[in-house]
Amino acid sequence: MDQPRDVRALPKAHLHLHFTGSMRPATLLELAEKHRVRLPEALSSGEPPRLRATDERGWFRFQRLYDTARSVLRDEADIRRLVRETAEDEARDGSRWLEIQVDPTSYAPRLGGLIPALELILDATREASEATGVGIRVLVAANRMKSPMDARTLARLAVRYADRGVVGFGLSNDERRGLARDFDRAFAIARNGGLLAAPHGGELSGPESVRDCLDDLGAGRIGHGVRAAEDPRLMQRLADRQVTCEVCPASNVSLGVYEEPALVPLRTLFEAGVPLALGADDPLLFGSRLAAQYESARTVHGFSDAELAELARQSIRGSVAPEDVRKVLLADVDAWLAAGATG
């Protein structure tokens, strides 16, 4: 009997991965020891922490753990190590193109300022890309919990580095706090500078959050967007405009958005024609990297190999990879499918 094709060999693009959250658990422990950072048991046990962020207290705990993990990244060597290891993990999972999201203000105090921090991150991604063969670009993300003025500063900085590896502008953190339209000027700066607008929406809040991202921020891609499945008209709008949603099944379950993997409406969105890009979000905290998202689509949601190949194609089309890179990756997806299952 034929065995299913190896999802790790399926060429794909990874469009939803956060910088600190991409760290290996073993690296977190080693860097904590290096810098004498005391980790809470939830981060030092070797198992993914138990999280539930559907209420404010739960989100605060998640954010506190993320901030603690970020605090071990204190010097240039730490940044280069994280990026290199992330690229190696991406290559292992079949990710041929990565758009990693980072808020450089979070690292600036320890790395000499905002500009040196971003320049180091961009240089580290270039170096890791050359070493591993994974194409890597950066999305600069503003923090919804901070001032819209801060977001405008970041948008200007992101545009300044558009020719050095920055390809998009995002908006992260708890989407239930503040209004998307408060950040409209920052996103206008980013879009006018040629960057993709890719804010988070439709995860902790419902479909109205996705609509706000489209209407107020001019989103060309949505971080998560999974709650759009609750509104057929919104799904049709996303399908008609071919706005990709970066769906992260493991984090949806870990954060309590859905009680179990089978309830993530992956097939609902797929069959409605909404372009999807599976993402791992924060593997450090959710315990699941990119290939596992594809395996879950197969085993939990019944996606065939042909449908998995189409998910991979959608991730590539939803990326900002150059056209020649896209053509190669799409051809390699076809080759993966044509090769047939192994017996």
RODO-2510 file (C-alpha; in nm, 4 decimals, decimal comma):
residues 343
     n   res          X          Y          Z
     1     m     0,0000     0,0000     0,0000
     2     d     0,1351     0,3413    -0,0963
     3     q     0,2410     0,5732     0,1817
     4     p     0,1408     0,9420     0,1765
     5     r     0,3970     1,1800     0,0357
     6     d     0,6326     1,3382     0,2873
     7     v     0,4984     1,6866     0,3697
     8     r     0,8489     1,7974     0,4661
     9     a     0,9533     1,7474     0,1037
    10     l     0,6651     1,9640    -0,0202
    11     p     0,8066     2,3064    -0,1211
    12     k     0,6179     2,5817     0,0572
    13     a     0,6342     2,9399     0,1800
    14     h     0,6061     3,0314     0,5482
    15     l     0,4319     3,3644     0,5941
    16     h     0,3413     3,3712     0,9631
    17     l     0,6349     3,3264     1,1974
    18     h     0,7362     3,5602     1,4801
    19     f     1,0999     3,6313     1,5527
    20     t     1,1402     3,5252     1,9179
    21     g     0,8734     3,2592     1,8769
    22     s     1,0854     3,0822     1,6162
    23     m     1,3545     3,0004     1,8740
    24     r     1,4389     2,6393     1,9535
    25     p     1,3522     2,5416     2,3150
    26     a     1,7087     2,4172     2,3702
    27     t     1,8455     2,7504     2,2507
    28     l     1,6207     2,9358     2,4920
    29     l     1,7624     2,7328     2,7808
    30     e     2,1224     2,7819     2,6681
    31     l     2,0866     3,1567     2,6191
    32     a     1,9087     3,1917     2,9525
    33     e     2,2043     3,0229     3,1194
    34     k     2,4487     3,2390     2,9221
    35     h     2,2838     3,5613     3,0359
    36     r     2,1728     3,4342     3,3782
    37     v     1,8059     3,4845     3,3030
    38     r     1,5763     3,2930     3,5334
    39     l     1,3031     3,1269     3,3332
    40     p     0,9615     3,0358     3,4743
    41     e     0,8815     2,6652     3,4836
    42     a     0,6459     2,7097     3,1892
    43     l     0,9495     2,7883     2,9709
    44     s     1,2089     2,5636     3,1320
    45     s     1,0221     2,2334     3,1578
    46     g     1,0955     2,1264     2,8003
    47     e     0,7241     2,1036     2,7194
    48     p     0,5091     2,3702     2,5489
    49     p     0,3369     2,5842     2,8147
    50     r    -0,0341     2,5420     2,8740
    51     l    -0,1945     2,8564     2,7376
    52     r    -0,5382     3,0003     2,6938
    53     a    -0,5676     3,3573     2,5745
    54     t    -0,9378     3,3998     2,5124
    55     d    -0,9602     3,6312     2,8115
    56     e    -0,7413     3,9265     2,9054
    57     r    -0,5666     3,7433     3,1885
    58     g    -0,4745     3,4536     2,9616
    59     w    -0,3366     3,6838     2,6951
    60     f    -0,1323     3,8677     2,9572
    61     r     0,0248     3,5374     3,0653
    62     f     0,1049     3,4470     2,7050
    63     q     0,2595     3,7894     2,6437
    64     r     0,4609     3,7697     2,9660
    65     l     0,6093     3,4347     2,8618
    66     y     0,6920     3,5737     2,5176
    67     d     0,8596     3,8792     2,6695
    68     t     1,0633     3,6579     2,9021
    69     a     1,1796     3,4451     2,6100
    70     r     1,2738     3,7585     2,4171
    71     s     1,4835     3,8812     2,7091
    72     v     1,7491     3,6126     2,6452
    73     l     1,8334     3,7700     2,3071
    74     r     2,0911     4,0220     2,4232
    75     d     2,3772     4,0451     2,1770
    76     e     2,4688     4,0077     1,8125
    77     a     2,5683     3,6431     1,8482
    78     d     2,2270     3,5597     1,9953
    79     i     2,0437     3,7222     1,7052
    80     r     2,2571     3,5508     1,4428
    81     r     2,2177     3,2153     1,6142
    82     l     1,8389     3,2449     1,6313
    83     v     1,8072     3,3397     1,2659
    84     r     2,0494     3,0704     1,1465
    85     e     1,8750     2,7973     1,3470
    86     t     1,5343     2,9162     1,2321
    87     a     1,6469     2,8978     0,8698
    88     e     1,7804     2,5458     0,9275
    89     d     1,4477     2,4401     1,0806
    90     e     1,2599     2,5959     0,7898
    91     a     1,4729     2,4081     0,5373
    92     r     1,4087     2,0839     0,7241
    93     d     1,0328     2,1436     0,7007
    94     g     1,0402     2,2166     0,3280
    95     s     0,9990     2,5921     0,3657
    96     r     1,1774     2,7489     0,0707
    97     w     1,0651     3,1061     0,1374
    98     l     1,0215     3,2682     0,4807
    99     e     0,8760     3,6059     0,5722
   100     i     0,9573     3,6485     0,9404
   101     q     0,7857     3,9134     1,1505
   102     v     0,9689     4,1305     1,4016
   103     d     0,9174     4,4450     1,6067
   104     p     1,2722     4,5865     1,6232
   105     t     1,1814     4,8232     1,9078
   106     s     1,1693     4,5174     2,1350
   107     y     1,5387     4,4483     2,0730
   108     a     1,6676     4,8026     2,0269
   109     p     1,7607     4,8751     2,3925
   110     r     2,0133     4,5898     2,4000
   111     l     2,1399     4,6208     2,0438
   112     g     2,2371     4,9866     2,0265
   113     g     1,9130     5,1414     1,9073
   114     l     1,6326     5,0915     1,6588
   115     i     1,8358     5,1238     1,3384
   116     p     2,1277     4,9035     1,4537
   117     a     1,8776     4,6403     1,5700
   118     l     1,6976     4,6268     1,2364
   119     e     2,0230     4,6322     1,0397
   120     l     2,1571     4,3419     1,2448
   121     i     1,8383     4,1406     1,1914
   122     l     1,8479     4,2054     0,8171
   123     d     2,2154     4,1119     0,7944
   124     a     2,1511     3,7949     0,9947
   125     t     1,8664     3,6949     0,7606
   126     r     2,0854     3,7551     0,4553
   127     e     2,3620     3,5435     0,6048
   128     a     2,1240     3,2618     0,7043
   129     s     1,9564     3,2661     0,3646
   130     e     2,2893     3,2254     0,1866
   131     a     2,3891     2,9420     0,4195
   132     t     2,0667     2,7408     0,3957
   133     g     1,9137     2,8265     0,0594
   134     v     1,5896     2,9458     0,2201
   135     g     1,4791     3,2831     0,0846
   136     i     1,4199     3,5078     0,3864
   137     r     1,2585     3,8490     0,4059
   138     v     1,1335     4,0579     0,6998
   139     l     0,7993     4,2087     0,7940
   140     v     0,8352     4,4922     1,0423
   141     a     0,5441     4,4777     1,2869
   142     a     0,4013     4,7520     1,5061
   143     n     0,2546     4,6687     1,8457
   144     r    -0,1174     4,7331     1,8813
   145     m    -0,0635     4,7963     2,2530
   146     k     0,1642     5,0935     2,1821
   147     s     0,1010     5,4395     2,0404
   148     p    -0,0002     5,4877     1,6756
   149     m     0,2828     5,7424     1,6664
   150     d     0,5270     5,4610     1,7389
   151     a     0,3709     5,2648     1,4542
   152     r     0,4291     5,5550     1,2137
   153     t     0,7948     5,5705     1,3162
   154     l     0,8284     5,1986     1,2458
   155     a     0,6484     5,2304     0,9128
   156     r     0,8925     5,4998     0,7995
   157     l     1,1840     5,2855     0,9109
   158     a     1,0439     4,9828     0,7299
   159     v     1,0088     5,1802     0,4061
   160     r     1,3651     5,3059     0,4440
   161     y     1,4876     4,9448     0,4367
   162     a     1,2547     4,8200     0,1625
   163     d     1,5539     4,7626    -0,0652
   164     r     1,7449     4,5692     0,2005
   165     g     1,5032     4,2915     0,2901
   166     v     1,1933     4,4488     0,4449
   167     v     0,8889     4,3525     0,2387
   168     g     0,5883     4,4209     0,4597
   169     f     0,4374     4,5960     0,7570
   170     g     0,2294     4,4232     1,0232
   171     l     0,0318     4,4908     1,3392
   172     s     0,0481     4,2341     1,6177
   173     n    -0,0548     4,1751     1,9801
   174     d    -0,4077     4,1546     2,1212
   175     e    -0,6475     4,2584     1,8442
   176     r    -0,9209     4,3163     2,1033
   177     r    -0,7319     4,6235     2,2231
   178     g    -0,7620     4,9467     2,0312
   179     l    -0,9037     5,0088     1,6861
   180     a    -0,7441     4,9175     1,3568
   181     r    -0,8197     5,2625     1,2203
   182     d    -0,5953     5,4176     1,4870
   183     f    -0,3063     5,2774     1,2822
   184     d    -0,4329     5,3782     0,9399
   185     r    -0,1697     5,6479     0,8860
   186     a     0,1134     5,4064     0,9645
   187     f    -0,0218     5,1568     0,7128
   188     a    -0,0678     5,4304     0,4535
   189     i     0,3012     5,5182     0,4946
   190     a     0,3954     5,1518     0,4501
   191     r     0,1725     5,0928     0,1474
   192     n     0,2846     5,4160    -0,0211
   193     g     0,6407     5,2967     0,0306
   194     g     0,5683     4,9770    -0,1600
   195     l     0,5312     4,7432     0,1390
   196     l     0,2686     4,4743     0,1823
   197     a     0,0125     4,5510     0,4546
   198     a    -0,0258     4,2349     0,6641
   199     p    -0,1928     4,3091     1,0004
   200     h    -0,3194     4,0489     1,2447
   201     g    -0,6964     4,0081     1,2548
   202     g    -0,9716     3,7526     1,2945
   203     e    -0,8158     3,5379     1,5653
   204     l    -0,9089     3,6569     1,9138
   205     s    -1,1778     3,8834     1,7662
   206     g    -1,4411     3,7835     1,5158
   207     p    -1,4892     3,8543     1,1463
   208     e    -1,5345     4,2251     1,2120
   209     s    -1,1628     4,2375     1,2924
   210     v    -1,0820     4,1090     0,9440
   211     r    -1,3144     4,3632     0,7845
   212     d    -1,1439     4,6421     0,9784
   213     c    -0,8045     4,5278     0,8509
   214     l    -0,9330     4,5374     0,4941
   215     d    -1,1260     4,8643     0,5188
   216     d    -0,9074     5,0700     0,7524
   217     l    -0,5583     4,9362     0,6879
   218     g    -0,5738     4,8302     0,3236
   219     a    -0,4579     4,4794     0,4128
   220     g    -0,3205     4,2754     0,1271
   221     r    -0,2801     3,9756     0,3569
   222     i    -0,4297     3,8893     0,6955
   223     g    -0,2370     3,7454     0,9882
   224     h    -0,4646     3,4590     1,1010
   225     g    -0,8049     3,5620     0,9589
   226     v    -0,9492     3,2283     1,0593
   227     r    -1,2627     3,3826     1,2122
   228     a    -1,3657     3,4998     0,8663
   229     a    -1,5186     3,1514     0,8399
   230     e    -1,8065     3,2818     1,0530
   231     d    -1,9169     3,5229     0,7772
   232     p    -1,9891     3,3804     0,4281
   233     r    -1,9938     3,7268     0,2701
   234     l    -1,6536     3,8082     0,4157
   235     m    -1,5123     3,4791     0,2893
   236     q    -1,6447     3,5632    -0,0556
   237     r    -1,4807     3,9048    -0,0348
   238     l    -1,1455     3,7499     0,0589
   239     a    -1,1815     3,4953    -0,2207
   240     d    -1,2771     3,7560    -0,4804
   241     r    -0,9834     3,9794    -0,3863
   242     q    -0,7477     3,6849    -0,3351
   243     v    -0,6417     3,8127     0,0077
   244     t    -0,4398     3,5385     0,1719
   245     c    -0,5133     3,4421     0,5328
   246     e    -0,2169     3,3128     0,7325
   247     v    -0,3905     3,0346     0,9248
   248     c    -0,2028     2,8875     1,2225
   249     p    -0,3980     2,5817     1,3430
   250     a    -0,1724     2,4808     1,6337
   251     s    -0,1698     2,8268     1,7886
   252     n    -0,5455     2,8617     1,7406
   253     v    -0,5942     2,5558     1,9587
   254     s    -0,3193     2,6402     2,2081
   255     l    -0,4667     2,9851     2,2689
   256     g    -0,8206     2,8520     2,3069
   257     v    -0,9682     3,0068     1,9934
   258     y    -1,0883     2,6538     1,9128
   259     e    -1,1186     2,3720     2,1640
   260     e    -0,9668     2,1038     1,9409
   261     p    -0,7862     2,0795     1,6067
   262     a    -1,0895     1,9441     1,4219
   263     l    -1,2803     2,2660     1,4971
   264     v    -1,0320     2,4917     1,3166
   265     p    -1,2332     2,5832     1,0024
   266     l    -0,9510     2,5121     0,7613
   267     r    -1,1634     2,3239     0,5099
   268     t    -1,4447     2,5798     0,5319
   269     l    -1,2069     2,8554     0,4280
   270     f    -1,0356     2,6396     0,1650
   271     e    -1,3599     2,5334    -0,0008
   272     a    -1,4845     2,8940     0,0020
   273     g    -1,1868     2,9840    -0,2163
   274     v    -1,0051     3,1919     0,0461
   275     p    -0,6296     3,1711    -0,0266
   276     l    -0,4487     3,0197     0,2715
   277     a    -0,0926     3,0064     0,3974
   278     l    -0,0400     2,7690     0,6871
   279     g     0,1850     2,9104     0,9566
   280     a     0,3445     2,8022     1,2832
   281     d     0,3128     3,1425     1,4559
   282     d     0,5324     3,0830     1,7650
   283     p     0,6701     2,7255     1,7683
   284     l     0,8618     2,7959     2,0892
   285     l     0,5354     2,8397     2,2786
   286     f     0,3034     2,6193     2,0743
   287     g     0,5369     2,3239     2,0192
   288     s     0,4603     2,2797     1,6501
   289     r     0,6555     2,3915     1,3429
   290     l     0,5464     2,4360     0,9832
   291     a     0,5439     2,0792     0,8515
   292     a     0,3229     1,9781     1,1438
   293     q     0,0556     2,2229     1,0221
   294     y     0,0451     2,0433     0,6878
   295     e     0,0389     1,7053     0,8586
   296     s    -0,2563     1,8246     1,0682
   297     a    -0,4376     1,9364     0,7523
   298     r    -0,3917     1,5828     0,6226
   299     t    -0,4742     1,3802     0,9331
   300     v    -0,7308     1,6022     1,1058
   301     h    -0,9027     1,7743     0,8133
   302     g    -0,8683     1,5039     0,5512
   303     f    -0,6701     1,7015     0,2944
   304     s    -0,5464     1,4875     0,0080
   305     d    -0,1953     1,5230    -0,1282
   306     a    -0,3384     1,7227    -0,4202
   307     e    -0,5062     1,9581    -0,1734
   308     l    -0,1892     1,9878     0,0334
   309     a    -0,0061     2,0809    -0,2856
   310     e    -0,2661     2,3498    -0,3502
   311     l    -0,2165     2,4854     0,0031
   312     a     0,1551     2,5078    -0,0709
   313     r     0,0852     2,6864    -0,3996
   314     q    -0,1394     2,9345    -0,2212
   315     s     0,1334     3,0075     0,0329
   316     i     0,3772     3,0786    -0,2500
   317     r     0,1315     3,2975    -0,4404
   318     g     0,0516     3,4861    -0,1196
   319     s     0,4174     3,5639    -0,0584
   320     v     0,6142     3,8600    -0,1887
   321     a     0,8772     3,6355    -0,3424
   322     p     1,0050     3,7589    -0,6803
   323     e     0,8256     3,6159    -0,9810
   324     d     1,1179     3,4002    -1,0890
   325     v     1,1375     3,2457    -0,7413
   326     r     0,7640     3,1799    -0,7422
   327     k     0,7844     3,0034    -1,0780
   328     v     1,0566     2,7702    -0,9538
   329     l     0,8731     2,6916    -0,6311
   330     l     0,5409     2,6302    -0,8056
   331     a     0,7110     2,3964    -1,0519
   332     d     0,8694     2,2098    -0,7625
   333     v     0,5283     2,1708    -0,5960
   334     d     0,4000     2,0155    -0,9199
   335     a     0,7011     1,7840    -0,9225
   336     w     0,6324     1,6762    -0,5621
   337     l     0,2781     1,5835    -0,6574
   338     a     0,3754     1,4169    -0,9849
   339     a     0,6381     1,2017    -0,8164
   340     g     0,3668     0,9883    -0,6638
   341     a     0,3427     0,8319    -0,3212
   342     t     0,6192     0,6072    -0,2000
   343     g     0,5531     0,2431    -0,1321
***
